C-alpha cells in the first residue's frame, strides 16, 4: 500500500503541479490538459504494475518511461507556447525566472534522462531473484 501512496505523491502530484502551474503562467489550458493526460497514464501504469505484482525495478522502469514520454510531449508544448510562457513566467516569478525554466530543451533533456533511467531499470526488473 505504501508503494501506491508513494507513487501518487512522488509522481502524480508533481505532474499535476507542473501542468497546472504552467497553465496558469502561460494562460493556456493545454498545459493543464497535458497534466491530466500524463497523470492518467502515470496512475494506470502504477496501478497495473502493482496489481500485476511487478518488482520494484520493473515498476520503476515503466513509470520512468511514462514520465519520459510525458516530458517529451511537454517539451513540444513549451516549444509551441514558449513566448507567452516566457512572458508569463517573468511576470509571475520575476525573482525566480531563468530562461532554462521555459526552454523546451530542458524538458527534452529531462525526458532523455528519464528514458535512459527507465531503460537501465528495465533489464534489472527482468532478472529473477533467488
Phi and psi in degrees as GROMACS dihedral restraints (atoms count N, CA, C in turn):
[ dihedral_restraints ]
;  ai    aj    ak    al  type     phi  dphi    fc
    3     4     5     6     1   -68.8    20    10
    4     5     6     7     1   -28.1    20    10
    6     7     8     9     1   -65.3    20    10
    7     8     9    10     1   -35.8    20    10
    9    10    11    12     1   -63.4    20    10
   10    11    12    13     1   -52.0    20    10
   12    13    14    15     1   -66.9    20    10
   13    14    15    16     1   -36.1    20    10
   15    16    17    18     1   -63.1    20    10
   16    17    18    19     1   -40.4    20    10
   18    19    20    21     1   -67.9    20    10
   19    20    21    22     1   -35.8    20    10
   21    22    23    24     1   -69.7    20    10
   22    23    24    25     1   -51.3    20    10
   24    25    26    27     1   -76.5    20    10
   25    26    27    28     1   -29.9    20    10
   27    28    29    30     1   -87.9    20    10
   28    29    30    31     1   -18.3    20    10
   30    31    32    33     1  -122.3    20    10
   31    32    33    34     1   -54.3    20    10
   33    34    35    36     1   -67.1    20    10
   34    35    36    37     1   -45.2    20    10
   36    37    38    39     1   -59.4    20    10
   37    38    39    40     1   -47.6    20    10
   39    40    41    42     1   -62.9    20    10
   40    41    42    43     1   -35.5    20    10
   42    43    44    45     1   -62.2    20    10
   43    44    45    46     1   -48.2    20    10
   45    46    47    48     1   -64.9    20    10
   46    47    48    49     1   -41.9    20    10
   48    49    50    51     1   -62.8    20    10
   49    50    51    52     1   -44.1    20    10
   51    52    53    54     1   -61.4    20    10
   52    53    54    55     1   -48.8    20    10
   54    55    56    57     1   -64.1    20    10
   55    56    57    58     1   -45.4    20    10
   57    58    59    60     1   -72.2    20    10
   58    59    60    61     1   -35.2    20    10
   60    61    62    63     1   -64.6    20    10
   61    62    63    64     1   -47.8    20    10
   63    64    65    66     1   -67.1    20    10
   64    65    66    67     1   -31.4    20    10
   66    67    68    69     1   -64.3    20    10
   67    68    69    70     1   -41.9    20    10
   69    70    71    72     1   -69.5    20    10
   70    71    72    73     1   -40.7    20    10
   72    73    74    75     1   -66.3    20    10
   73    74    75    76     1   -44.5    20    10
   75    76    77    78     1   -89.1    20    10
   76    77    78    79     1    -9.3    20    10
   78    79    80    81     1    56.9    20    10
   79    80    81    82     1    43.7    20    10
   81    82    83    84     1  -131.3    20    10
   82    83    84    85     1   122.7    20    10
   84    85    86    87     1   -72.1    20    10
   85    86    87    88     1   -13.9    20    10
   87    88    89    90     1   -62.5    20    10
   88    89    90    91     1   -30.8    20    10
   90    91    92    93     1   -70.4    20    10
   91    92    93    94     1   -37.7    20    10
   93    94    95    96     1   -67.6    20    10
   94    95    96    97     1   -40.0    20    10
   96    97    98    99     1   -64.5    20    10
   97    98    99   100     1   -39.3    20    10
   99   100   101   102     1   -58.0    20    10
  100   101   102   103     1   -44.6    20    10
  102   103   104   105     1   -61.8    20    10
  103   104   105   106     1   -41.5    20    10
  105   106   107   108     1   -65.9    20    10
  106   107   108   109     1   -42.5    20    10
  108   109   110   111     1   -70.5    20    10
  109   110   111   112     1   -47.6    20    10
  111   112   113   114     1   -62.4    20    10
  112   113   114   115     1   -39.4    20    10
  114   115   116   117     1   -64.7    20    10
  115   116   117   118     1   -38.3    20    10
  117   118   119   120     1   -64.8    20    10
  118   119   120   121     1   -43.2    20    10
  120   121   122   123     1   -63.5    20    10
  121   122   123   124     1   -38.9    20    10
  123   124   125   126     1   -60.6    20    10
  124   125   126   127     1   -48.5    20    10
  126   127   128   129     1   -66.2    20    10
  127   128   129   130     1   -40.2    20    10
  129   130   131   132     1   -63.6    20    10
  130   131   132   133     1   -45.3    20    10
  132   133   134   135     1   -63.0    20    10
  133   134   135   136     1   -42.2    20    10
  135   136   137   138     1   -63.3    20    10
  136   137   138   139     1   -47.7    20    10
  138   139   140   141     1   -65.8    20    10
  139   140   141   142     1   -44.6    20    10
  141   142   143   144     1   -64.1    20    10
  142   143   144   145     1   -41.2    20    10
  144   145   146   147     1   -65.1    20    10
  145   146   147   148     1   -42.0    20    10
  147   148   149   150     1   -69.3    20    10
  148   149   150   151     1   -40.0    20    10
  150   151   152   153     1   -67.5    20    10
  151   152   153   154     1   -33.5    20    10
  153   154   155   156     1   -81.9    20    10
  154   155   156   157     1    -7.4    20    10
  156   157   158   159     1    75.3    20    10
  157   158   159   160     1    28.8    20    10
  159   160   161   162     1   -60.9    20    10
  160   161   162   163     1   148.0    20    10
  162   163   164   165     1   -70.7    20    10
  163   164   165   166     1   170.4    20    10
  165   166   167   168     1   -57.6    20    10
  166   167   168   169     1   -47.6    20    10
  168   169   170   171     1   -69.0    20    10
  169   170   171   172     1   -38.2    20    10
  171   172   173   174     1   -66.3    20    10
  172   173   174   175     1   -41.7    20    10
  174   175   176   177     1   -65.6    20    10
  175   176   177   178     1   -44.6    20    10
  177   178   179   180     1   -62.0    20    10
  178   179   180   181     1   -39.7    20    10
  180   181   182   183     1   -60.3    20    10
  181   182   183   184     1   -46.2    20    10
  183   184   185   186     1   -62.6    20    10
  184   185   186   187     1   -44.1    20    10
  186   187   188   189     1   -67.0    20    10
  187   188   189   190     1   -40.0    20    10
  189   190   191   192     1   -65.4    20    10
  190   191   192   193     1   -36.9    20    10
  192   193   194   195     1   -69.7    20    10
  193   194   195   196     1   -37.3    20    10
  195   196   197   198     1   -62.1    20    10
  196   197   198   199     1   -44.0    20    10
  198   199   200   201     1   -65.0    20    10
  199   200   201   202     1   -37.2    20    10
  201   202   203   204     1   -62.8    20    10
  202   203   204   205     1   -45.0    20    10
  204   205   206   207     1   -64.3    20    10
  205   206   207   208     1   -42.7    20    10
  207   208   209   210     1   -61.1    20    10
  208   209   210   211     1   -42.3    20    10
  210   211   212   213     1   -70.9    20    10
  211   212   213   214     1   -30.3    20    10
  213   214   215   216     1   -65.4    20    10
  214   215   216   217     1   -41.5    20    10
  216   217   218   219     1   -65.6    20    10
  217   218   219   220     1   -40.8    20    10
  219   220   221   222     1   -60.1    20    10
  220   221   222   223     1   -39.5    20    10
  222   223   224   225     1   -62.3    20    10
  223   224   225   226     1   -38.9    20    10
  225   226   227   228     1   -64.3    20    10
  226   227   228   229     1   -39.4    20    10
  228   229   230   231     1   -66.1    20    10
  229   230   231   232     1   -40.8    20    10
  231   232   233   234     1   -61.8    20    10
  232   233   234   235     1   -40.1    20    10
  234   235   236   237     1   -64.0    20    10
  235   236   237   238     1   -40.9    20    10
  237   238   239   240     1   -71.1    20    10
  238   239   240   241     1   -33.6    20    10
  240   241   242   243     1  -116.2    20    10
  241   242   243   244     1    28.0    20    10
  243   244   245   246     1   -63.2    20    10
  244   245   246   247     1   -40.9    20    10
  246   247   248   249     1   -64.3    20    10
  247   248   249   250     1   -49.3    20    10
  249   250   251   252     1   -69.5    20    10
  250   251   252   253     1   -34.0    20    10
  252   253   254   255     1   -66.3    20    10
  253   254   255   256     1   -42.2    20    10
  255   256   257   258     1   -63.5    20    10
  256   257   258   259     1   -45.6    20    10
  258   259   260   261     1   -64.6    20    10
  259   260   261   262     1   -42.2    20    10
  261   262   263   264     1   -65.0    20    10
  262   263   264   265     1   -40.4    20    10
  264   265   266   267     1   -64.6    20    10
  265   266   267   268     1   -41.3    20    10
  267   268   269   270     1   -63.9    20    10
  268   269   270   271     1   -35.3    20    10
  270   271   272   273     1   -75.5    20    10
  271   272   273   274     1   -40.5    20    10
  273   274   275   276     1   -83.8    20    10
  274   275   276   277     1   -42.0    20    10
  276   277   278   279     1  -125.6    20    10
  277   278   279   280     1    65.2    20    10
  279   280   281   282     1   -63.5    20    10
  280   281   282   283     1   -32.2    20    10
  282   283   284   285     1   -75.9    20    10
  283   284   285   286     1   -24.6    20    10
  285   286   287   288     1  -101.9    20    10
  286   287   288   289     1    -2.8    20    10
  288   289   290   291     1   -64.6    20    10
  289   290   291   292     1   134.1    20    10
  291   292   293   294     1  -143.5    20    10
  292   293   294   295     1   138.2    20    10
  294   295   296   297     1   -56.3    20    10
  295   296   297   298     1   -26.8    20    10
  297   298   299   300     1   -68.2    20    10
  298   299   300   301     1   -21.4    20    10
  300   301   302   303     1   -67.4    20    10
  301   302   303   304     1   -27.5    20    10
  303   304   305   306     1  -116.0    20    10
  304   305   306   307     1     6.0    20    10
  306   307   308   309     1   -80.1    20    10
  307   308   309   310     1   129.3    20    10
  309   310   311   312     1   -60.4    20    10
  310   311   312   313     1   -28.9    20    10
  312   313   314   315     1   -66.6    20    10
  313   314   315   316     1   -26.1    20    10
  315   316   317   318     1   -66.8    20    10
  316   317   318   319     1   -48.7    20    10
  318   319   320   321     1   -65.5    20    10
  319   320   321   322     1   -36.5    20    10
  321   322   323   324     1   -66.8    20    10
  322   323   324   325     1   -40.1    20    10
  324   325   326   327     1   -65.1    20    10
  325   326   327   328     1   -41.9    20    10
  327   328   329   330     1   -63.1    20    10
  328   329   330   331     1   -39.2    20    10
  330   331   332   333     1   -61.3    20    10
  331   332   333   334     1   -42.3    20    10
  333   334   335   336     1   -63.9    20    10
  334   335   336   337     1   -41.3    20    10
  336   337   338   339     1   -64.2    20    10
  337   338   339   340     1   -44.6    20    10
  339   340   341   342     1   -67.1    20    10
  340   341   342   343     1   -37.0    20    10
  342   343   344   345     1   -65.2    20    10
  343   344   345   346     1   -43.6    20    10
  345   346   347   348     1   -63.1    20    10
  346   347   348   349     1   -43.0    20    10
  348   349   350   351     1   -62.7    20    10
  349   350   351   352     1   -42.8    20    10
  351   352   353   354     1   -62.2    20    10
  352   353   354   355     1   -39.3    20    10
  354   355   356   357     1   -70.7    20    10
  355   356   357   358     1   -28.3    20    10
  357   358   359   360     1   -73.2    20    10
  358   359   360   361     1   -40.2    20    10
  360   361   362   363     1   -73.4    20    10
  361   362   363   364     1   -26.1    20    10
  363   364   365   366     1   -58.9    20    10
  364   365   366   367     1   -50.9    20    10
  366   367   368   369     1   -65.3    20    10
  367   368   369   370     1   -29.3    20    10
  369   370   371   372     1   -66.9    20    10
  370   371   372   373     1   -29.9    20    10
  372   373   374   375     1   -74.8    20    10
  373   374   375   376     1   -22.6    20    10
  375   376   377   378     1   -82.0    20    10
  376   377   378   379     1   -21.8    20    10
  378   379   380   381     1   -63.5    20    10
  379   380   381   382     1   138.8    20    10
  381   382   383   384     1   -90.4    20    10
  382   383   384   385     1   132.6    20    10
  384   385   386   387     1   -94.7    20    10
  385   386   387   388     1   132.3    20    10
